[in-house]
């Protein structure tokens, strides 16, 4: 009985320590984001805040990738701390920018993405570490657009496809292969989409009339086509314009000697 009571006490102690760790991570993310973006101008706050969230995600992502490749597990101390820090950063960015709805949507998308992975994990291909990692991915990408968390999952499968094909090919030849760790691909997909969305958001910030990622993409495509057409027209005008000879310069012409046809004497 004493041993069982000690184990129960230790488990409660670990749970309290974990809850305190996640609370501290959330407060650090909130206060750090507020302190970083509050002194800035209104147009720079969302840009700096988004890149700060990406930096936090990159640090945790590197640690999670190394752990998953070495031990094939994603510890709660990293996945849930990442989600807590990003949730705090999203709340802090909402306070300084006034965009409360974006924070609410990103937090909701984080939980929604985790629930979707739980349903997908019923097949046994996704572990609960990936589910907890999905909280951070949904928070990071959901701040920009509601559909980016779904694209992150799809992109992760695309990135993992070559590894899966190679594994299947080796198994058919009778070679032993290691299990496919899905965490690094999830982390890479979230990072790629977050950076792309942040870059497009910076372009949208520079063009007030352009809002949303689809409109930014259309604007960039239109600007690229316009620049190409303008450059092409300028080249055509230069080629078709008559060349004027500078004054005082005599044109030197060369004439080749004509070849005369000689008839033979017997002709």
C-alpha positions as CSV (number, residue, x, y, z in Angstrom):
1,X,0.0,0.0,0.0
2,X,2.8,2.3,0.9
3,X,4.5,1.7,-2.5
4,X,1.2,2.3,-4.4
5,X,0.6,5.6,-2.4
6,X,4.2,6.7,-3.2
7,X,3.7,6.0,-6.9
8,X,0.4,7.9,-6.9
9,X,2.0,10.8,-5.1
10,X,4.8,10.9,-7.6
11,X,2.4,10.8,-10.6
12,X,0.4,13.7,-9.1
13,X,3.7,15.6,-8.6
14,X,4.7,15.1,-12.2
15,X,1.3,16.2,-13.4
16,X,1.5,19.4,-11.3
17,X,5.0,20.1,-12.6
18,X,3.9,19.6,-16.2
19,X,0.9,21.9,-15.7
20,X,3.2,24.5,-14.2
21,X,5.6,24.2,-17.1
22,X,2.9,24.7,-19.6
23,X,1.5,27.7,-17.7
24,X,5.0,29.3,-17.6
25,X,5.5,28.7,-21.3
26,X,2.2,30.4,-22.1
27,X,3.0,33.4,-19.9
28,X,6.5,33.7,-21.4
29,X,5.0,33.6,-24.9
30,X,2.4,36.2,-24.0
31,X,4.7,38.6,-22.2
32,X,7.4,38.2,-24.7
33,X,5.2,38.9,-27.7
34,X,3.6,41.9,-26.0
35,X,7.0,43.3,-25.0
36,X,8.4,42.7,-28.5
37,X,5.5,44.2,-30.5
38,X,4.0,46.9,-28.2
39,X,6.8,49.5,-28.8
40,X,6.5,49.1,-32.6
41,X,4.1,50.9,-35.0
42,X,0.8,49.4,-35.8
43,X,1.9,48.2,-39.3
44,X,5.0,46.4,-37.9
45,X,3.4,44.6,-35.0
46,X,1.7,41.8,-36.9
47,X,4.8,41.2,-39.1
48,X,7.3,41.1,-36.2
49,X,4.9,39.0,-34.1
50,X,4.4,36.4,-36.8
51,X,8.2,36.0,-37.3
52,X,8.7,35.7,-33.6
53,X,6.2,32.8,-33.5
54,X,8.1,31.2,-36.4
55,X,11.4,31.6,-34.5
56,X,9.9,29.9,-31.4
57,X,8.5,27.1,-33.6
58,X,11.9,26.7,-35.2
59,X,13.7,26.2,-31.9
60,X,11.2,23.7,-30.6
61,X,10.9,22.0,-34.0
62,X,14.7,21.4,-34.1
63,X,14.6,19.8,-30.6
64,X,11.5,17.7,-31.5
65,X,13.1,16.5,-34.8
66,X,16.3,15.4,-33.1
67,X,14.3,13.6,-30.4
68,X,12.0,11.9,-32.8
69,X,14.8,10.7,-35.0
70,X,16.8,9.3,-32.1
71,X,14.1,7.8,-29.9
72,X,11.1,7.7,-32.1
73,X,9.0,9.7,-29.7
74,X,7.7,13.3,-29.2
75,X,7.8,14.1,-25.5
76,X,5.0,16.2,-23.9
77,X,7.5,18.5,-22.4
78,X,8.3,19.8,-25.9
79,X,5.1,19.4,-27.8
80,X,2.7,20.8,-25.2
81,X,5.3,23.5,-24.2
82,X,5.4,24.6,-27.9
83,X,1.6,24.7,-28.1
84,X,1.4,26.7,-24.8
85,X,4.1,29.2,-25.9
86,X,2.4,29.7,-29.3
87,X,-1.0,30.2,-27.6
88,X,0.5,32.8,-25.3
89,X,2.2,34.5,-28.3
90,X,-1.1,34.5,-30.2
91,X,-2.9,36.1,-27.3
92,X,-0.2,38.7,-26.9
93,X,-0.2,39.5,-30.5
94,X,-4.0,39.8,-30.4
95,X,-3.6,42.3,-27.5
96,X,-1.2,44.5,-29.3
97,X,-2.8,44.4,-32.8
98,X,-6.4,44.2,-31.7
99,X,-7.0,41.2,-33.9
100,X,-8.7,39.1,-31.3
101,X,-10.5,37.0,-33.8
102,X,-7.3,35.7,-35.4
103,X,-6.1,34.4,-32.0
104,X,-9.4,32.7,-31.3
105,X,-9.4,31.1,-34.7
106,X,-5.8,29.9,-34.4
107,X,-6.4,28.4,-31.0
108,X,-9.6,26.7,-32.2
109,X,-7.8,25.4,-35.3
110,X,-5.0,24.0,-33.1
111,X,-7.5,21.9,-31.2
112,X,-9.4,21.0,-34.4
113,X,-6.3,19.8,-36.1
114,X,-5.4,17.7,-33.1
115,X,-8.9,16.1,-33.1
116,X,-8.6,15.4,-36.8
117,X,-5.3,13.6,-36.2
118,X,-6.8,11.6,-33.4
119,X,-9.4,10.3,-35.8
120,X,-6.7,9.6,-38.4
121,X,-4.7,7.9,-35.7
122,X,-7.4,5.2,-35.3
123,X,-5.6,3.4,-38.1
124,X,-2.5,3.2,-36.0
125,X,-0.3,5.3,-38.4
126,X,-0.2,8.4,-36.2
127,X,0.9,8.5,-32.6
128,X,-0.3,10.7,-29.8
129,X,2.9,12.6,-30.0
130,X,2.0,13.7,-33.5
131,X,-1.5,14.7,-32.2
132,X,0.0,16.9,-29.5
133,X,2.4,18.4,-32.1
134,X,-0.6,19.3,-34.2
135,X,-1.7,21.7,-31.5
136,X,1.4,23.9,-32.2
137,X,1.1,23.5,-36.0
138,X,-2.5,24.6,-36.0
139,X,-1.7,27.6,-33.8
140,X,1.2,28.7,-36.0
141,X,-0.5,28.3,-39.4
142,X,-4.0,29.0,-38.3
143,X,-3.1,32.6,-37.5
144,X,-2.7,33.3,-41.2
145,X,-5.6,31.4,-42.7
146,X,-8.1,28.8,-41.6
147,X,-7.1,26.3,-44.4
148,X,-3.4,26.3,-43.8
149,X,-3.4,23.7,-41.0
150,X,-5.1,21.3,-43.4
151,X,-2.6,22.1,-46.1
152,X,0.2,21.4,-43.5
153,X,-1.1,17.8,-43.0
154,X,-1.3,17.3,-46.8
155,X,2.2,18.7,-47.3
156,X,3.6,16.5,-44.6
157,X,2.3,13.4,-46.4
158,X,3.8,14.7,-49.6
159,X,7.2,15.2,-48.0
160,X,7.0,11.8,-46.4
161,X,6.1,10.1,-49.7
162,X,9.6,9.5,-51.0
163,X,10.7,7.9,-47.7
164,X,7.6,5.7,-47.7
165,X,8.2,4.6,-51.3
166,X,11.9,3.7,-50.5
167,X,10.8,1.8,-47.4
168,X,8.3,-0.3,-49.4
169,X,10.9,-1.0,-52.1
170,X,13.4,-2.2,-49.5
171,X,10.8,-4.4,-47.8
172,X,10.0,-6.1,-51.1
173,X,13.6,-7.0,-51.5
174,X,13.7,-8.5,-48.0
175,X,15.7,-5.7,-46.3
176,X,14.8,-4.5,-42.9
177,X,13.8,-0.8,-42.7
178,X,13.1,1.5,-39.7
179,X,9.6,2.8,-39.0
180,X,8.7,6.1,-40.7
181,X,8.9,9.0,-38.1
182,X,6.1,11.3,-39.1
183,X,7.0,14.1,-36.7
184,X,9.8,15.7,-38.7
185,X,7.6,15.9,-41.8
186,X,4.9,17.6,-39.8
187,X,7.3,20.1,-38.4
188,X,8.8,20.8,-41.8
189,X,5.4,21.3,-43.4
190,X,4.3,23.7,-40.7
191,X,7.5,25.7,-41.1
192,X,7.3,25.9,-44.9
193,X,3.7,27.1,-44.8
194,X,4.3,29.5,-41.9
195,X,7.2,31.2,-43.7
196,X,5.4,31.4,-47.0
197,X,2.3,32.9,-45.3
198,X,4.5,35.4,-43.4
199,X,6.2,36.5,-46.6
200,X,2.9,36.9,-48.3
201,X,1.5,38.8,-45.3
202,X,4.4,41.2,-45.5
203,X,3.5,41.8,-49.2
204,X,-0.1,42.4,-48.2
205,X,1.0,44.8,-45.5
206,X,2.9,46.8,-48.1
207,X,-0.2,46.8,-50.4
208,X,-3.2,47.9,-48.3
209,X,-5.7,47.1,-51.0
210,X,-4.5,43.5,-51.2
211,X,-5.9,41.3,-48.4
212,X,-5.7,37.5,-47.9
213,X,-3.3,35.0,-49.3
214,X,-5.2,34.3,-52.5
215,X,-5.3,38.0,-53.4
216,X,-1.6,38.3,-52.6
217,X,-0.8,35.4,-54.9
218,X,-2.9,37.0,-57.7
219,X,-1.2,40.3,-57.1
220,X,2.2,38.8,-57.4
221,X,1.3,36.9,-60.5
222,X,-0.2,40.0,-62.1
223,X,2.9,42.1,-61.1
224,X,5.2,39.4,-62.6
225,X,3.3,39.2,-65.9
226,X,3.2,43.0,-66.1
227,X,6.9,43.4,-65.5
228,X,7.7,40.7,-68.1
229,X,5.4,42.2,-70.7
230,X,6.9,45.7,-70.1
231,X,10.4,44.4,-70.4
232,X,9.6,42.5,-73.5
233,X,8.0,45.6,-75.2
234,X,11.0,47.8,-74.3
235,X,13.3,45.2,-76.0
236,X,11.1,45.1,-79.1
237,X,11.1,48.9,-79.3
238,X,14.9,49.0,-79.1
239,X,15.3,46.4,-81.8
240,X,12.8,48.0,-84.2
241,X,14.0,51.6,-83.7
242,X,16.2,53.0,-86.6
243,X,19.8,53.4,-85.7
244,X,21.0,57.0,-86.3
245,X,24.6,57.5,-87.4
246,X,26.5,59.9,-85.1
247,X,27.5,63.3,-86.7
248,X,31.0,63.6,-88.0
249,X,31.5,59.9,-88.4
250,X,31.9,58.5,-91.9
251,X,30.5,55.2,-92.7
252,X,33.1,52.8,-94.0
253,X,31.8,50.3,-96.5
254,X,33.6,47.3,-97.8
255,X,32.7,45.7,-101.2
256,X,33.8,42.3,-102.2
257,X,35.3,41.8,-105.6
258,X,33.0,40.4,-108.2
259,X,33.6,37.1,-109.7
260,X,33.7,37.1,-113.5
261,X,32.7,34.0,-115.4
262,X,35.3,33.1,-118.0
263,X,34.3,31.1,-121.0
264,X,36.5,28.5,-122.2
265,X,38.3,28.9,-125.5
266,X,36.5,26.0,-127.1
267,X,33.0,27.4,-126.2
